[in-house]
Structure formats: C-alpha cells, structure tokens
Amino acid sequence: MRVLAIDTALAVCAAAIFESDGGTILAREAQTMARGHAEALMPLVARVMDAAGAEFATLDRVAVTVGPGSFTGLRVGISAARGIALAAGKPAVGVATLAAYAAPHIAHEDGAAVLAAVDARHDHVYLQMFASSGRTLTGPRLATIADAVAAGIAAPVRLVGSGAQLVAAVWPADQPAPLLVDVQPAPAIEWVARLGAAAASDAAPRPLYLRAPDARPQDSARLPRQ
C-alpha cells in the first residue's frame, strides 16, 4: 500500500510517501512553522511526490492528522487530504495527533505506559494515555497540567509530545520520575504514515478539536439579516 501522509496540526508542515509492503519511507519533508501552513503545504507535497517518483494516481490512500491541534492547521491539512483523495479517487483517513506521538514509544518490554501531551496553552494540555500494548488507558481530552501529572504518576510512564516538558516540570519529587521526556513540536511524519496505512479504510478525516475556539464572533458587530 502506498500512502501519502500529511501533517499540519501543530508547529510543523510535513508530508511523506510510505510504502507499507516494504515498510519504507520513499520521501519526506518537514518544515517547522508556527503559521503559514496553507501557503506551504501543497508545494511541499509536490516536492515529496517528485522525490518519491510518485503520481497521485498511484496512491492507495491519503492520511492526515486530525488533531488535537491548531484549528487553522487542522482545517488546512484535512481540506488538502480530502481534495487530493477525491481527485485521485482514493480514500482519505484520519490519524490522531496524540496517537502518532505515542506510536514509536509503545511496546517497550518494560511495560511502561505512554502519556502523550500537546500544549493547549493556559496551563492545559491535550492528553491521551496508552498502555504498552497500545490500548487506550485515558481517552483524548483537555486537562489541566495537574490532572495530567495525576494520570501519569499512576504507573511507570514515558512523557511525549509538545506538552511533555510542561507535565515533567511539575512532576512531584516524591514520585518516580518519568522514564523518558521526549519533547517534539509535532509527531514524526513517518508514524502518521504508518498509522494511516493501518487505519480502517472508512476512518474518514474529521477534526478532533477537544475545545471550543478562542476566537468567537462579536455579536454586537453583526449586521442584521435582510
């Protein structure tokens, strides 16, 4: 299976072509950016397709991160993935950002859990906790940093994600320290691709926001309907 993976959920714009039969990344590119994903994404995808020697018609599916993440970034990535999939006549599938963060850290022989955390600002994180088997222990949710610590100290744990250091910074001194604190601005695009290849074909990409947007319409400034 040949998968085009796209990630614009957080502070990186990335794409990769993954060949699942050989478990090989044919091409990838990632650019760190706080904004500007809309302008950067399609030229980046074109470069990755060229580097892989791939055509859209040869894709088997398009995978895209669906959140949690930036509201604008998620819309950019999901819209692009749906458009490419529609033009190629192939399915688009969604990959959760927190699962992509956790994936390379699951299945260690020590049996430690993995707590994936994304900085949600205002002393909150988006979090999800996984057993070493990959089973979800705590579903994706918005939580205070204190609540994230409380979830993590229940068992030996690895902290991963853009919010990992926020959680580690307030870890109680009388509790065993996390086995790992891996802070990355976005999940590795390779793992977005791998999870996309493994996803059910009907896992259509829909944004996973977990919170209301900070920006809201100003009701007082609305014009009356005609």
C-alpha positions in Angstrom: 0.0 0.0 0.0 1.3 3.5 -0.9 0.3 6.2 1.5 0.7 10.0 1.2 0.8 11.3 4.8 0.1 15.0 5.7 0.6 16.8 9.0 -0.3 20.4 9.6 -1.9 20.0 13.1 0.8 21.7 15.1 4.0 23.7 14.6 5.3 21.6 11.6 4.2 21.3 8.0 5.1 17.8 6.8 4.4 15.2 4.2 5.8 11.7 3.3 5.2 8.9 0.9 5.2 5.5 2.7 5.3 2.1 1.0 3.7 -0.3 3.6 4.7 -3.5 1.7 8.4 -2.9 2.5 7.8 -0.6 5.4 9.8 2.1 3.6 9.5 5.9 3.5 10.2 6.8 -0.1 10.4 10.6 0.6 9.6 13.0 3.3 9.9 16.7 4.2 9.1 18.7 7.3 9.3 22.4 7.9 8.9 23.9 11.4 6.5 26.8 11.3 4.0 28.5 13.7 1.8 29.6 10.8 1.7 29.7 7.1 0.7 26.0 6.6 -1.8 26.9 3.9 0.8 28.5 1.7 3.5 25.9 2.4 1.6 22.6 2.2 0.9 22.0 -1.5 4.3 23.0 -2.8 5.8 20.7 -0.1 3.5 17.8 -1.1 4.6 18.4 -4.7 8.3 18.2 -3.8 7.7 15.0 -1.8 5.8 13.4 -4.6 8.6 14.3 -7.1 11.3 13.0 -4.8 9.4 9.7 -4.4 8.8 9.5 -8.2 5.1 9.1 -7.4 1.9 10.2 -9.1 -1.4 10.9 -7.3 -3.0 8.1 -9.3 -0.5 5.6 -7.8 -1.6 6.4 -4.2 -3.7 3.9 -2.3 -4.8 6.4 0.4 -4.1 9.7 1.9 -3.5 10.0 5.7 -3.8 13.3 7.6 -3.5 14.3 11.3 -7.0 15.3 12.6 -6.0 16.7 16.0 -6.0 17.8 18.6 -4.0 20.8 17.3 -4.3 24.2 15.8 -7.8 25.0 14.5 -6.4 26.6 11.3 -3.8 24.0 10.8 -6.2 21.1 11.1 -8.6 22.7 8.5 -5.7 23.2 6.1 -4.4 19.6 6.3 -7.8 17.9 6.3 -9.1 20.0 3.4 -5.9 19.2 1.4 -6.1 15.5 2.1 -9.8 15.3 1.1 -9.1 17.2 -2.1 -6.2 15.0 -3.1 -8.1 11.9 -2.2 -11.1 13.0 -4.2 -9.0 13.8 -7.3 -7.1 10.5 -7.0 -10.3 8.5 -6.4 -8.8 7.0 -3.2 -9.8 7.1 0.4 -8.6 9.7 2.9 -8.1 8.5 6.5 -7.6 10.4 9.8 -4.8 9.9 12.3 -5.0 11.3 15.8 -2.1 13.6 16.7 -1.7 12.1 20.2 -1.6 8.5 18.8 1.1 9.5 16.3 3.2 10.9 19.1 2.8 7.8 21.2 3.3 5.2 18.4 7.1 5.0 18.4 7.2 4.6 22.2 4.6 1.8 22.5 5.5 -1.9 23.0 8.7 -1.4 25.1 9.5 -4.6 27.1 9.4 -2.7 30.4 5.6 -2.4 30.1 5.6 1.4 30.8 2.6 3.5 29.8 2.9 6.4 27.3 1.3 9.7 28.1 1.1 11.9 25.0 0.5 15.6 25.7 0.1 18.6 23.4 0.4 22.1 24.8 -3.1 23.6 24.8 -2.0 26.8 26.5 -3.4 28.5 29.6 -1.9 25.7 31.9 -3.8 23.0 30.0 -2.7 20.1 27.7 -4.5 17.8 25.4 -3.6 14.3 26.6 -4.1 10.6 25.9 -2.5 7.8 27.8 -1.7 4.4 26.3 -0.7 1.0 27.7 2.5 -0.6 26.4 0.2 -2.8 24.3 -1.2 0.3 22.6 -4.6 0.1 24.4 -6.0 3.4 25.4 -6.0 4.0 29.2 -7.2 7.6 29.1 -9.1 8.8 26.1 -8.1 12.1 24.4 -9.2 15.1 26.4 -8.4 18.6 27.5 -6.9 18.6 31.0 -5.1 20.8 33.4 -1.4 20.1 33.8 -2.0 19.0 37.4 -4.6 16.4 36.1 -2.0 15.2 33.5 0.5 14.6 36.3 -2.1 12.8 38.3 -2.8 10.5 35.4 0.9 9.9 34.7 2.1 9.0 38.2 -0.2 6.0 38.4 2.3 3.8 36.7 5.8 3.9 35.1 5.4 6.3 32.2 7.0 7.9 29.2 6.0 11.5 28.5 5.9 12.5 24.8 4.7 15.4 22.8 4.9 19.2 22.6 3.4 19.4 26.1 5.7 16.8 27.7 8.0 19.2 29.4 5.1 21.2 30.8 4.0 18.0 32.6 7.5 17.0 33.6 8.2 20.4 35.1 5.7 20.0 37.9 6.3 16.2 38.4 6.2 15.5 42.2 9.7 15.0 43.7 8.4 12.1 45.8 7.2 10.1 42.8 9.3 8.0 40.4 10.5 10.2 37.6 9.2 9.6 34.0 11.3 7.1 32.1 11.5 9.5 29.2 10.6 13.1 28.4 10.5 13.4 24.6 9.5 16.9 23.5 8.8 17.3 19.8 6.9 20.2 18.0 4.9 17.6 16.1 4.8 13.8 15.7 7.2 12.2 13.2 5.5 12.1 9.8 6.7 8.6 9.4 4.4 7.5 12.2 1.5 9.4 10.7 2.1 7.4 7.6 2.4 4.1 9.4 -0.8 4.6 11.4 -2.5 5.8 8.2 -1.6 2.6 6.5 -3.0 0.6 9.4 -6.2 2.6 9.8 -9.6 1.3 8.7 -10.4 2.5 5.2 -13.6 4.1 6.5 -11.8 6.3 9.1 -12.7 9.5 7.2 -10.8 12.5 8.5 -12.8 14.7 10.8 -11.3 17.3 13.1 -10.7 16.4 16.7 -10.7 19.8 18.4 -11.4 18.9 22.1 -12.1 22.5 22.9 -14.0 25.5 21.6 -12.1 28.1 19.6 -10.6 31.0 21.4 -11.9 33.4 18.7 -15.6 33.9 18.7 -17.9 36.2 16.6 -18.6 39.6 18.1 -22.4 39.5 18.3 -22.6 43.3 18.8 -20.9 43.8 15.4 -23.1 41.5 13.4 -25.1 43.1 10.6 -28.9 42.4 10.7 -30.2 39.9 8.2 -32.0 41.4 5.2 
